[in-house]
Amino acid sequence: MNSLFSGAAARAALQSAIACLDELHASVGVEGLAAAAANPGLMAIVDQHAAGVRDSLSSDVRPMTPVLLAAYAEGVRDAAFTHGWQPPVGSFDWSENDWVMRRLLAVCSLASQL
């Protein structure tokens, strides 16, 4: 009986993670990945952040999953909000040095590779 509930919980967690990553992609990824594709310097920064995310999640030891990425993104946002960060309203200027936005964009980049 435990495996039945574990499977249901895992499916629910995966569905929730995918919804979270879809929302992040719509709010950050679409515009940000297009900007990075047009700007090699920004793409290099995103790649560096993606390496940092992979290191944080120990993806060399365990596989990268939507659940891990979504939890990481939520943690970044929660910590940022706690420290007074506010998400941009409207279009974002990707030349700004906003660590949180760049980190979230890196999560979008990694999620697109899953």
Phi and psi restraints in degrees (value plus and minus 20) as a CYANA .aco file:
   2 ASN   PHI     -80.4   -40.4
   2 ASN   PSI     -58.2   -18.2
   3 SER   PHI     -85.5   -45.5
   3 SER   PSI     -52.2   -12.2
   4 LEU   PHI     -83.3   -43.3
   4 LEU   PSI     -65.4   -25.4
   5 PHE   PHI     -91.7   -51.7
   5 PHE   PSI     -56.2   -16.2
   6 SER   PHI     -83.1   -43.1
   6 SER   PSI     -61.4   -21.4
   7 GLY   PHI     -83.8   -43.8
   7 GLY   PSI     -61.9   -21.9
   8 ALA   PHI     -86.0   -46.0
   8 ALA   PSI     -60.6   -20.6
   9 ALA   PHI     -86.1   -46.1
   9 ALA   PSI     -60.2   -20.2
  10 ALA   PHI     -85.0   -45.0
  10 ALA   PSI     -62.3   -22.3
  11 ARG   PHI     -84.2   -44.2
  11 ARG   PSI     -61.1   -21.1
  12 ALA   PHI     -85.3   -45.3
  12 ALA   PSI     -61.3   -21.3
  13 ALA   PHI     -84.2   -44.2
  13 ALA   PSI     -61.3   -21.3
  14 LEU   PHI     -84.8   -44.8
  14 LEU   PSI     -64.4   -24.4
  15 GLN   PHI     -82.3   -42.3
  15 GLN   PSI     -61.4   -21.4
  16 SER   PHI     -85.0   -45.0
  16 SER   PSI     -62.3   -22.3
  17 ALA   PHI     -83.8   -43.8
  17 ALA   PSI     -63.2   -23.2
  18 ILE   PHI     -83.3   -43.3
  18 ILE   PSI     -61.3   -21.3
  19 ALA   PHI     -82.7   -42.7
  19 ALA   PSI     -61.2   -21.2
  20 CYS   PHI     -82.5   -42.5
  20 CYS   PSI     -66.2   -26.2
  21 LEU   PHI     -88.3   -48.3
  21 LEU   PSI     -54.8   -14.8
  22 ASP   PHI     -83.4   -43.4
  22 ASP   PSI     -62.4   -22.4
  23 GLU   PHI     -84.3   -44.3
  23 GLU   PSI     -63.1   -23.1
  24 LEU   PHI     -83.4   -43.4
  24 LEU   PSI     -61.5   -21.5
  25 HIS   PHI     -82.7   -42.7
  25 HIS   PSI     -61.6   -21.6
  26 ALA   PHI     -86.6   -46.6
  26 ALA   PSI     -58.6   -18.6
  27 SER   PHI    -108.0   -68.0
  27 SER   PSI     -45.4    -5.4
  28 VAL   PHI    -145.8  -105.8
  28 VAL   PSI     -66.7   -26.7
  29 GLY   PHI     -87.0   -47.0
  29 GLY   PSI     -64.2   -24.2
  30 VAL   PHI     -78.1   -38.1
  30 VAL   PSI     -76.1   -36.1
  31 GLU   PHI     -88.3   -48.3
  31 GLU   PSI     -63.9   -23.9
  32 GLY   PHI     -88.2   -48.2
  32 GLY   PSI     -61.5   -21.5
  33 LEU   PHI     -89.6   -49.6
  33 LEU   PSI     -52.3   -12.3
  34 ALA   PHI     -86.2   -46.2
  34 ALA   PSI     -62.6   -22.6
  35 ALA   PHI     -83.5   -43.5
  35 ALA   PSI     -60.2   -20.2
  36 ALA   PHI     -87.7   -47.7
  36 ALA   PSI     -56.4   -16.4
  37 ALA   PHI     -84.3   -44.3
  37 ALA   PSI     -49.4    -9.4
  38 ALA   PHI    -110.8   -70.8
  38 ALA   PSI     -29.7    10.3
  39 ASN   PHI    -153.0  -113.0
  39 ASN   PSI      80.2   120.2
  40 PRO   PHI     -76.8   -36.8
  40 PRO   PSI     -52.4   -12.4
  41 GLY   PHI     -85.3   -45.3
  41 GLY   PSI     -63.4   -23.4
  42 LEU   PHI     -86.2   -46.2
  42 LEU   PSI     -59.6   -19.6
  43 MET   PHI     -81.4   -41.4
  43 MET   PSI     -59.0   -19.0
  44 ALA   PHI     -83.2   -43.2
  44 ALA   PSI     -60.7   -20.7
  45 ILE   PHI     -84.7   -44.7
  45 ILE   PSI     -63.0   -23.0
  46 VAL   PHI     -82.6   -42.6
  46 VAL   PSI     -61.5   -21.5
  47 ASP   PHI     -82.3   -42.3
  47 ASP   PSI     -59.4   -19.4
  48 GLN   PHI     -84.0   -44.0
  48 GLN   PSI     -62.8   -22.8
  49 HIS   PHI     -84.4   -44.4
  49 HIS   PSI     -59.7   -19.7
  50 ALA   PHI     -81.7   -41.7
  50 ALA   PSI     -59.6   -19.6
  51 ALA   PHI     -82.4   -42.4
  51 ALA   PSI     -59.2   -19.2
  52 GLY   PHI     -84.6   -44.6
  52 GLY   PSI     -59.5   -19.5
  53 VAL   PHI     -85.1   -45.1
  53 VAL   PSI     -66.5   -26.5
  54 ARG   PHI     -78.3   -38.3
  54 ARG   PSI     -62.7   -22.7
  55 ASP   PHI     -82.7   -42.7
  55 ASP   PSI     -63.3   -23.3
  56 SER   PHI     -82.3   -42.3
  56 SER   PSI     -55.0   -15.0
  57 LEU   PHI    -112.8   -72.8
  57 LEU   PSI     -15.8    24.2
  58 SER   PHI      30.9    70.9
  58 SER   PSI      26.2    66.2
  59 SER   PHI     -89.3   -49.3
  59 SER   PSI     -29.4    10.6
  60 ASP   PHI     -98.0   -58.0
  60 ASP   PSI     -36.2     3.8
  61 VAL   PHI    -123.2   -83.2
  61 VAL   PSI     -55.8   -15.8
  62 ARG   PHI    -152.9  -112.9
  62 ARG   PSI     134.8   174.8
  63 PRO   PHI     -89.1   -49.1
  63 PRO   PSI     127.0   167.0
  64 MET   PHI     -93.7   -53.7
  64 MET   PSI     110.0   150.0
  65 THR   PHI    -150.1  -110.1
  65 THR   PSI     139.7   179.7
  66 PRO   PHI     -78.1   -38.1
  66 PRO   PSI     -55.4   -15.4
  67 VAL   PHI     -84.3   -44.3
  67 VAL   PSI     -65.0   -25.0
  68 LEU   PHI     -83.4   -43.4
  68 LEU   PSI     -65.0   -25.0
  69 LEU   PHI     -85.1   -45.1
  69 LEU   PSI     -62.5   -22.5
  70 ALA   PHI     -85.0   -45.0
  70 ALA   PSI     -62.3   -22.3
  71 ALA   PHI     -83.1   -43.1
  71 ALA   PSI     -60.5   -20.5
  72 TYR   PHI     -83.0   -43.0
  72 TYR   PSI     -66.6   -26.6
  73 ALA   PHI     -81.0   -41.0
  73 ALA   PSI     -62.2   -22.2
  74 GLU   PHI     -83.4   -43.4
  74 GLU   PSI     -59.7   -19.7
  75 GLY   PHI     -83.7   -43.7
  75 GLY   PSI     -61.9   -21.9
  76 VAL   PHI     -81.3   -41.3
  76 VAL   PSI     -68.0   -28.0
  77 ARG   PHI     -83.5   -43.5
  77 ARG   PSI     -64.0   -24.0
  78 ASP   PHI     -80.8   -40.8
  78 ASP   PSI     -65.7   -25.7
  79 ALA   PHI     -84.1   -44.1
  79 ALA   PSI     -60.5   -20.5
  80 ALA   PHI     -83.8   -43.8
  80 ALA   PSI     -64.6   -24.6
  81 PHE   PHI     -80.9   -40.9
  81 PHE   PSI     -60.7   -20.7
  82 THR   PHI     -79.5   -39.5
  82 THR   PSI     -52.3   -12.3
  83 HIS   PHI    -115.9   -75.9
  83 HIS   PSI      -5.0    35.0
  84 GLY   PHI      70.9   110.9
  84 GLY   PSI     -16.6    23.4
  85 TRP   PHI     -88.4   -48.4
  85 TRP   PSI     121.3   161.3
  86 GLN   PHI    -142.9  -102.9
  86 GLN   PSI     116.7   156.7
  87 PRO   PHI     -87.6   -47.6
  87 PRO   PSI     129.7   169.7
  88 PRO   PHI     -85.7   -45.7
  88 PRO   PSI     130.6   170.6
  89 VAL   PHI    -123.7   -83.7
  89 VAL   PSI     106.9   146.9
  90 GLY   PHI      60.3   100.3
  90 GLY   PSI    -176.1  -136.1
  91 SER   PHI     -88.7   -48.7
  91 SER   PSI     121.8   161.8
  92 PHE   PHI    -124.4   -84.4
  92 PHE   PSI     118.7   158.7
  93 ASP   PHI    -106.0   -66.0
  93 ASP   PSI      84.2   124.2
  94 TRP   PHI     -90.7   -50.7
  94 TRP   PSI     -26.1    13.9
  95 SER   PHI    -100.6   -60.6
  95 SER   PSI     -31.4     8.6
  96 GLU   PHI     -88.2   -48.2
  96 GLU   PSI     126.4   166.4
  97 ASN   PHI    -110.6   -70.6
  97 ASN   PSI      53.4    93.4
  98 ASP   PHI    -127.1   -87.1
  98 ASP   PSI      81.5   121.5
  99 TRP   PHI     -76.5   -36.5
  99 TRP   PSI     -63.1   -23.1
 100 VAL   PHI     -83.1   -43.1
 100 VAL   PSI     -67.3   -27.3
 101 MET   PHI     -83.7   -43.7
 101 MET   PSI     -60.1   -20.1
 102 ARG   PHI     -87.6   -47.6
 102 ARG   PSI     -57.4   -17.4
 103 ARG   PHI     -87.1   -47.1
 103 ARG   PSI     -62.8   -22.8
 104 LEU   PHI     -85.5   -45.5
 104 LEU   PSI     -56.1   -16.1
 105 LEU   PHI     -84.4   -44.4
 105 LEU   PSI     -57.6   -17.6
 106 ALA   PHI     -82.9   -42.9
 106 ALA   PSI     -58.9   -18.9
 107 VAL   PHI     -81.5   -41.5
 107 VAL   PSI     -62.2   -22.2
 108 CYS   PHI     -81.0   -41.0
 108 CYS   PSI     -62.3   -22.3
 109 SER   PHI     -81.3   -41.3
 109 SER   PSI     -65.3   -25.3
 110 LEU   PHI     -85.9   -45.9
 110 LEU   PSI     -60.7   -20.7
 111 ALA   PHI     -83.8   -43.8
 111 ALA   PSI     -54.7   -14.7
 112 SER   PHI     -88.1   -48.1
 112 SER   PSI     -37.7     2.3
 113 GLN   PHI    -111.4   -71.4
 113 GLN   PSI     -26.3    13.7
